[in-house]
Amino acid sequence: MLAAIASLGMYTFIAPLIGAHGERSVTPYLWVWGVGGVLGSFLIGTLADRFSGPRLTFAIMLLLGIALITLPLLLGISPWLALIPIALWGAVGWALQVPQNNELMKARESQGDGNLAVALNESALYLGSAFGASLGGLALALQMPVDLLSIVAGLVALSGMGVQAWLLTQDHAEPRRLYRR
């Protein structure tokens, strides 16, 4: 849910963010975000086969946080530099569901309701998207700077990384391999 608050919630405000830095067209930025997403979708399968879901989710949340926090900073330097965090944001945003859903399917395999767990996860993602967009809209209605939305979204992603780090340390009952052979 935290990833969706950060990623999809902020995606709602990409046009005002880009526009606040003098760019008239958001099209190239949306295109780069989509290309990043497609690349992330293609690469995540190989990474999910190689690394554990919790470790991969940790890395994705870290990269998402970095991308969103650096986005307004790079936009201030050069709108073209902003394409780097936007591509990264798209890649990790689209990739996140694979390690999460793999872990859910494995965790619920013996009960036979892995599909239900995945459906609930997807519902949490869409709830997070709506919540993030709502909070962003409220922030803009209160006339907060649009750059702040991206920075706060990045901090939300980093808080999700923190939760994931804590979960990794709590898994003592059944040790997981962080690297798959």
N, C-alpha and C positions, 0 to 999 in steps of 0.2 A: 504494500500500500504506500509506503514511504517513497519508493521509486516512482510510482505513478504520480504522487503529489508533486514530486520534483520534476520529472521528465514531461509527462503529458500535461500537467498543470501549467508548466512554463511554456510548453508548445503553443498553448492558447494565446500567449502574448508575444510570440516571436515577431509579428508585424509591428506592434508598437515599439518594441525594443529596437528593432532595426531602424525604424523610422525616426526614433529619437536621436539617432546618430547620423542623420542626414541622408540616409538612403531612401530613394523613392520606390524602389521595387524590392519586394521580399522574395520574388521568384527564384533568383539564384541561390538564396540561402535555404529555401524549402527544398530545392532540387538537391543541394549538397547534403542536407539532413536525410533525405530519402535514399540517396546513394550510400551514405554511411550506414543507414539502416539495413539496406540490402546486403552490404558487405558484412555487417555484424551478423545478419541472419545466416549467411553462408559459412562464416568462420566459427560460429558458436558450437556447431555440431562436433567439429574436430576437437575443440577445446573441452567440451563436455565429456567426450570420450577419454580425454587425457587427464583432466583434473576433477577433483570432487566438486559437487554442486555448491557446498558452503564456501569453499575457498574461491570458486569462480564468482559467486554472488558478491562476496566481499570485494573482489577486484573490480567488478562491474560498478558497484556502488561508489567505490573510490574514484574511478574514472569519470563517472557521471557527475560527482560532486566537483571535481577539478574542472571539467568542461563547462559546467554552468557558472562557476565562480569566475573563471577566466574570461568568459564570453564578453561581458560588458567592458572589461579592461582592454581586451584586444580590439573591440569595436571602437573604443576611444582612440586607439593608436591608428588603426586602419581597418576599414570595413572588410577588406580582403583577408586580413589576418584572422578575422572572426570565423572564416570558413573552417579553420582547423578544429576549434572546439565544437562547432556545429556538426561537423562530420563525426567526431568522436561521440558526441551526444546521441546522434542518430544510431550509431553502431551499437553502443552499449544499451541504449534504451530499447532497441528492438531485440537484443540478445538476451535480456534479463530473464524472460519467461522460460527459456529452455532449461537452465540448471534448476530453477525453482520447480518447474513441473516434473522434471526427472526425479528430483528428491521426493516430491509428493507421491508420485506413482510408486517408487520403491518403498516408501514408508507405509503405504496403505495396500501394498500388493497382497499380503496375506489375508486382509479383510475383504478384498475384492471390490473396494470402492475408491480406487485411485482416480477414476474419472470424476467422481464427486468432489474429491479434494482439489483436483485441477480446476473444476468449474467454480468452486468457492474461491480459489486463488484469483481466477480471472475476474470474478465479481469484486474482489478486494481491489484489484488494479483499476477497474472502472470507477469504483467508489473513490479511490485516491485521485483519479483524474478529475472527477467532478469537484472534489473537495479542494484540490489545488487550484483549479480554475476559479472557484468561488472565492477563495482567499485572495487570489491575485486580483480579481475584479473588485473586491472590497478595498484592497490596498490602493488600487488606481482611483477608486471613487473618493478615497481619503486624500488623494493627490500626492501619494508617495511616488518617488522617482521610479521609473520603470526599470532602471538598472538594478535597483534594490530587489526587484522580484527575482531576477536571475541569481543574485548572490544568495538570497534566502532559500531559493530552490536548491542551490548547491549545498547549502548547510543542511537542508532536510535530507538530501542524498547521503551526506557524510554521517548524519545521525543514523540512517539505515545501515551504513557500513559499521558504525559502532555497535548496533544491535547484532549484526552478523558476527562481529568479532567476539562479542560476549557469548553468543550461541556456540561459536567454535570452541571456546574455553569450557563450556558447560557439558560438553559431550564426553563425559568420563565413563559412563556406564557401558557404552559400546563404542570403543575407539574407531574412528574413521580414518581411512587413508586419505591424505590430502593430495596424493598423486596416484593416478591409476596406471598400471602397467599394461 
